[in-house]
């Protein structure tokens, strides 16, 4: 089970890094999302969750689950959604300004803009 989870986490991380290194903004946003998911799962797994154990320490309970990783992952999910929304808005604005979804903004689609740039 541990080997399968570690392998899956490695595959998700590798896919996130691969997409992050692409030249298109959608791929970059998707890669950052995959990296944040991989980090969340890593933090969640490192918390050694116990199935059926309460996250609150009580005098009557002998087994409990550590609530700190759960709180960290919940906070990271909220921050990840905010970051993704910001990056999508930034990508839409950059596409509107440059006419392309290339990260550097150097590549244009269509011949009209090239003709316009040469004539100026």
C-alpha angles and dihedrals in degrees: 000000000000092000091050093049093047091049093049090048090050092050093050091048092048091049090049093051091046092052091044090059094054122108098235124086095225090056091049092051091047091048092051090050092051091048091051091049090051091049091049093051090047092053091044093051094046089058090070096225117210116216113238094006118126118242091224122082112233132172091241097051122084097183124048139164120240107249096199098079090047091053092046093051092047090051091046091051091054092047090047092054091050092048092048092049091049093048093048090051090048091049092049091050092047090049090050092049100042102027092231138079094222113127094231093042090228099115119075132193119227133017099260096078093046091052090047092050093048093048093053 
